[in-house]
Amino acid sequence: MRMKRLTLVFLLCSFAVGAYAQNAYTPPRGAWERRTPEQAGMDAAKLKEAIDLAKASESRTPRNLETAHYRSFGREPFGEAIGLFKDRGDQTGIIIRNGYIVAEWGQPERVDMTFSVTKSFISTTVGLAFDRQLIRSLQDRAADYSAPIAQYLPGQRYDVAERFGKPQFIELFASEHNQKITWEHLLRQTSDWEGTLWGKPDWADRPDRDPETWLTRQRSEPGTVYKYNDVRVNVLALAALDVWRRPLPEVMRELVMDEIGASNTWRWHGYENSYVILDGRIIQSVSGGGHWGGGLFINAYDMARFGLLTSRNGRWGNKQVLSEEFLRQARTPTAAQPTYGFMNYFLNTEKRLLPAAPASAYSHVGNGVNTIFIDPENDLVIVLRWIEQAKINEFIEKVIASLR
């Protein structure tokens, strides 16, 4: 009965998203038409209540995000920063209805870290590979697409006796456990991948409270247990790079961001030690967020364009940028975590995450909080940056109350 309910929610979500995709207006590069709340079918006074709430609910974490890191994730084992941080801006937001900007505040043009919203970009690069049959099925084993990866280590010598007979390559899926992992397991964060990447062991990210289990944890069969884990996200990024044989930011810029008219100001960073040698090129494998620094640095307008693309089922104007089939799978609930699809599609299954929003709504979410909220039923795309998590549902409730 539970799976039947989840399937019904998914079908309703797909129908609503499909209807939204027929919206005629597509913002051109360098411009975005505005509408007044009245023109968009919204009550201006009630909408102002929502915006006032957002402005008054700015995140209380330090604006210096390096400091914020060492107060949180930096206290984990091997939690030291290995990527860039940037001081953040003001609490910021954009509200879009029917494709038009209805309200904006704060510093929407400012390029800031967006943390785990980056994961939705990694998913997209996998989706683009799937659409082009570089990955034939997301249910295929990732090991079947993986070649040995040479890490770039400046000044490294290969005739050192201490290294004789030891592995020379990164092999992500060599162990018996990791060989079972599919692309879908990685996308849904149910892989339970084991190992260390870029100096970060899988167990050290959000480690168990009992230190005795850190090196002896029980392995779960891939697909059975959900765990939000940035080491495994970075595994997916490196595996996708191994398939594309070109930098993922380059793939994303050419095949998505340029297509949707994004600015030229966004940047996607990896780590100081995440460089590999591929086809004679030194390439940085990018990270899936700012957990140890790095990740996607982007402005709110470009976030909104990306949200509008996923809300329209991957279509931008007359072009299908990302396939409907990939997005259908991305928005399907994960059995082990029904409020999660592919990374980072947070689903409002049974209204569990945002009781004020329709069950068909979903969000791309990152720390901060940074979020791209999408409500297909009400034709809404909302970007919120540097807002307290506890206030988001109340904000959404006020926005929906403003609809006529």
C-alpha positions in Angstrom: 0.0 0.0 0.0 2.9 2.4 0.9 4.5 1.9 -2.5 1.2 2.4 -4.3 0.9 5.8 -2.5 4.4 6.7 -3.5 3.8 5.7 -7.1 0.6 7.9 -7.2 2.6 10.9 -5.8 5.2 10.4 -8.5 2.6 10.2 -11.2 0.9 13.4 -10.0 4.3 15.1 -9.9 5.1 13.9 -13.4 1.8 15.2 -14.7 2.2 18.6 -13.0 5.8 18.9 -14.2 4.7 18.0 -17.8 2.0 20.7 -17.7 4.4 23.3 -16.4 6.8 22.5 -19.2 4.3 23.8 -21.7 4.7 27.4 -20.4 5.6 29.6 -23.4 8.0 32.2 -21.8 11.7 31.3 -21.7 14.0 34.1 -20.5 16.7 34.9 -23.1 20.4 35.2 -22.2 21.1 38.5 -20.3 17.5 39.4 -19.7 14.5 38.2 -17.7 11.1 39.8 -17.9 9.4 40.9 -14.7 5.7 40.8 -13.7 4.0 42.5 -10.8 2.4 40.3 -8.2 -1.0 41.3 -9.6 0.0 40.3 -13.1 1.2 37.0 -11.8 -2.0 36.3 -9.9 -0.6 37.0 -6.5 -1.6 39.2 -3.6 1.2 41.8 -3.2 0.6 42.4 0.5 0.7 38.7 1.4 3.7 38.2 -0.8 5.5 41.0 1.0 4.8 39.1 4.3 6.7 36.1 2.9 9.6 38.2 1.8 9.8 40.1 5.1 9.9 36.8 6.9 12.8 35.6 4.7 14.8 38.8 5.2 14.3 38.5 9.0 15.4 34.8 8.9 19.0 35.2 7.7 21.3 32.3 8.6 23.0 32.7 11.9 26.1 30.9 10.9 29.3 33.0 10.3 29.5 34.9 7.1 33.1 33.7 6.9 32.3 30.2 5.6 35.8 28.9 6.3 35.1 29.7 10.0 31.7 28.0 9.7 33.4 24.9 8.3 35.7 24.5 11.3 32.8 24.9 13.6 30.9 22.0 12.0 32.3 19.5 9.4 35.9 20.6 10.1 35.6 18.9 13.5 35.1 15.5 11.9 38.0 13.0 11.5 40.1 14.2 8.5 37.8 17.2 8.3 40.5 19.7 7.3 39.6 22.0 4.3 41.1 21.0 1.0 39.2 23.4 -1.2 38.3 27.1 -1.5 35.9 29.0 0.7 34.3 32.4 0.1 32.6 34.8 2.5 28.9 34.8 1.8 26.5 37.7 1.0 23.1 38.8 2.4 20.0 36.7 2.7 18.7 36.6 -0.9 15.7 35.4 -2.8 14.0 35.3 -6.2 10.4 34.3 -6.8 9.4 33.2 -10.3 5.9 32.4 -11.5 4.9 31.3 -15.0 8.6 31.8 -15.9 8.6 35.5 -15.0 10.4 37.1 -12.0 7.8 38.4 -9.6 10.1 39.4 -6.7 13.8 39.5 -5.9 15.7 40.8 -2.9 19.2 40.8 -1.3 22.1 40.2 -3.7 20.8 37.9 -6.5 23.7 38.8 -8.8 26.4 37.9 -6.2 28.4 34.7 -6.9 28.4 32.7 -3.7 29.1 29.1 -2.6 26.0 27.0 -3.0 27.2 23.8 -1.2 25.2 20.7 -2.0 23.1 22.2 -4.8 26.2 21.3 -6.6 25.1 17.6 -6.4 22.3 18.4 -8.8 24.9 19.5 -11.3 26.8 16.2 -10.9 23.5 14.3 -11.4 23.0 16.4 -14.6 26.3 15.5 -16.0 25.4 11.8 -15.5 22.0 12.5 -17.1 23.7 14.0 -20.1 26.0 10.9 -20.5 22.9 8.7 -20.2 21.1 10.8 -22.9 24.0 10.3 -25.2 24.3 6.6 -24.5 27.8 7.0 -22.9 26.0 5.3 -20.0 23.5 2.8 -21.5 21.4 2.3 -18.4 21.5 3.8 -14.9 21.0 0.3 -13.6 24.4 -0.8 -15.1 27.3 -1.4 -12.8 29.6 1.6 -12.6 32.6 -0.7 -12.6 31.8 -1.7 -16.2 32.5 1.9 -17.3 35.5 2.5 -15.1 39.1 2.6 -16.3 42.2 2.9 -14.0 42.6 6.6 -13.1 46.1 8.2 -12.8 46.2 10.8 -10.0 48.4 13.9 -10.8 50.9 14.3 -8.0 53.5 17.0 -8.9 57.1 15.7 -8.6 56.0 12.1 -8.1 58.6 9.5 -9.1 57.8 5.9 -10.1 61.1 4.3 -9.1 60.8 4.7 -5.4 61.5 1.5 -3.5 58.8 2.2 -0.8 56.2 2.2 -3.5 57.3 -0.9 -5.3 54.4 -3.4 -5.8 51.8 -1.0 -4.5 48.8 0.2 -6.5 49.6 3.0 -9.0 46.1 3.9 -10.0 42.8 5.0 -8.4 40.4 2.1 -9.0 37.0 3.1 -7.6 35.2 -0.1 -8.0 37.9 -2.8 -7.4 36.7 -4.3 -4.2 34.1 -7.1 -4.2 31.6 -4.8 -2.5 32.1 -1.8 -4.8 31.8 -4.0 -7.9 28.1 -4.4 -7.2 27.4 -0.6 -7.2 25.3 0.8 -10.1 25.0 4.4 -11.3 21.6 4.5 -9.7 23.0 3.5 -6.3 25.5 6.3 -6.6 22.8 8.8 -7.7 20.5 7.9 -4.9 23.2 7.8 -2.2 22.5 4.1 -1.4 25.8 2.7 -2.7 27.6 2.3 0.7 30.8 2.6 -1.3 33.9 1.7 0.8 37.2 3.4 0.5 39.2 6.7 0.6 39.2 9.4 -2.0 41.1 12.7 -1.9 42.3 11.8 1.6 38.8 11.4 3.0 37.7 8.0 4.1 34.0 7.1 3.6 33.5 6.5 7.3 34.9 9.9 8.3 32.0 11.9 6.7 29.3 12.3 9.3 31.0 9.5 11.3 29.2 7.1 13.6 29.0 8.4 17.2 30.8 5.2 18.3 34.5 5.4 17.3 34.8 1.7 17.7 32.7 1.2 14.5 34.7 3.5 12.3 37.0 0.9 10.8 34.8 -2.1 11.4 31.4 -1.0 10.1 29.1 -3.5 8.6 28.7 -3.2 4.8 25.2 -2.8 3.5 24.1 -4.3 0.2 24.0 -1.5 -2.4 20.5 -0.1 -2.8 19.3 -1.1 0.7 20.5 1.8 2.9 20.5 5.5 2.3 23.3 7.7 3.7 24.1 11.2 2.8 27.9 11.0 2.2 30.1 13.5 0.3 33.0 11.1 -0.2 30.6 8.9 -2.3 29.3 12.0 -4.1 32.9 12.7 -5.1 33.2 9.1 -6.2 30.3 9.7 -8.6 32.0 12.9 -9.9 35.2 11.1 -10.6 33.4 8.2 -12.2 31.5 10.6 -14.5 34.8 12.3 -15.4 36.2 8.9 -16.3 33.2 8.4 -18.7 33.2 11.9 -20.3 37.0 12.1 -20.5 36.7 15.9 -20.2 36.1 18.3 -17.3 32.6 18.2 -15.9 32.3 22.0 -15.7 33.1 22.1 -19.4 30.4 19.5 -20.1 27.9 21.5 -17.9 28.7 24.8 -19.5 28.5 23.6 -23.1 25.5 21.4 -22.9 23.4 23.1 -20.2 24.4 26.5 -18.8 25.0 28.1 -22.2 21.8 26.6 -23.5 19.7 28.1 -20.7 21.3 31.5 -21.0 23.3 31.4 -17.7 25.9 34.1 -17.0 29.6 33.6 -17.4 30.3 34.1 -13.7 29.6 30.6 -12.2 32.6 28.4 -11.3 32.9 24.8 -10.2 35.9 23.9 -8.1 37.4 20.7 -6.8 40.2 20.2 -4.3 43.9 20.9 -4.1 44.6 17.2 -4.5 41.8 16.1 -6.9 43.8 16.4 -10.1 44.1 13.4 -12.5 45.9 12.8 -15.8 43.4 11.9 -18.6 44.4 11.7 -22.2 47.5 13.6 -21.5 45.6 16.5 -19.8 45.8 17.5 -16.2 42.1 17.8 -15.1 40.6 18.7 -11.7 37.9 16.3 -10.6 35.3 18.6 -9.1 33.5 18.2 -5.8 29.9 17.7 -5.0 29.6 20.5 -2.6 31.5 22.7 0.0 31.8 20.0 2.6 35.6 20.4 2.6 35.6 23.6 0.4 35.1 23.9 -3.3 31.9 23.0 -5.1 29.7 25.3 -7.2 30.1 29.1 -6.9 27.1 30.7 -8.6 24.6 33.6 -8.5 20.9 33.3 -7.7 19.8 34.1 -11.2 21.7 31.2 -12.7 20.4 28.9 -9.9 16.9 30.1 -10.9 17.5 29.2 -14.6 18.6 25.7 -13.6 15.5 25.3 -11.5 13.3 26.5 -14.3 15.0 23.9 -16.6 14.3 21.0 -14.2 10.7 22.3 -13.6 10.1 22.2 -17.3 11.1 18.6 -17.6 14.5 19.4 -19.1 13.1 21.6 -22.0 14.3 25.1 -22.7 12.3 26.9 -25.4 12.2 24.5 -28.3 15.2 22.4 -27.2 15.3 19.3 -25.0 18.4 20.0 -23.0 18.0 17.1 -20.5 15.8 14.1 -21.3 12.4 13.6 -19.7 13.4 10.0 -19.0 16.4 11.0 -16.9 14.3 13.5 -15.0 11.5 11.0 -14.5 14.0 8.7 -12.7 15.5 11.6 -10.8 12.2 12.5 -9.3 11.2 8.9 -8.4 11.4 8.3 -4.6 14.2 6.2 -3.3 13.0 3.1 -1.6 15.3 3.4 1.3 14.6 7.2 1.6 11.2 8.2 0.0 11.9 11.9 0.3 15.0 11.6 -1.9 15.3 11.0 -5.6 18.7 11.4 -7.4 21.2 13.8 -5.8 20.1 16.4 -5.0 16.4 16.1 -5.6 14.6 16.4 -2.2 11.1 15.2 -2.8 8.1 16.3 -0.8 6.7 12.8 -0.6 3.5 12.7 1.5 4.3 16.4 2.4 6.9 15.2 4.8 9.6 17.8 4.1 7.4 20.9 3.5 3.9 20.4 4.8 2.8 23.7 3.4 3.7 22.7 -0.2 2.0 20.3 -2.6 3.3 16.7 -2.4 4.6 17.1 -6.0 7.0 19.9 -5.0 10.7 19.2 -4.8 13.9 21.1 -4.1 17.6 21.2 -4.9 19.1 21.9 -1.5 22.5 22.8 -0.1 23.9 24.0 3.2 23.6 27.6 4.1 20.6 27.1 3.5 20.7 27.4 -0.3 17.7 26.0 -2.0 15.9 26.0 -5.4 12.3 25.2 -4.6 10.0 24.0 -7.4 6.2 23.7 -7.2 4.9 22.5 -10.6 1.2 22.7 -9.5 1.5 26.4 -8.8 4.0 27.2 -11.5 6.6 28.5 -9.0 10.4 28.4 -8.9 11.9 30.0 -5.8 15.6 30.5 -4.9 16.4 31.1 -1.3 20.0 31.8 0.0 21.4 32.1 3.5 18.1 31.4 5.3 17.4 29.4 8.4 16.1 25.9 7.6 13.4 26.1 10.2 11.8 29.1 8.4 11.5 27.7 4.9 8.1 25.9 5.4 6.6 29.0 6.9 8.0 31.1 4.0 6.5 28.7 1.4 3.2 28.7 3.3 3.0 32.5 3.0 3.9 32.5 -0.7 1.2 29.9 -1.5 -1.3 31.9 0.6 -0.6 34.9 -1.7 -1.8 33.0 -4.8 -5.2 33.9 -6.2 
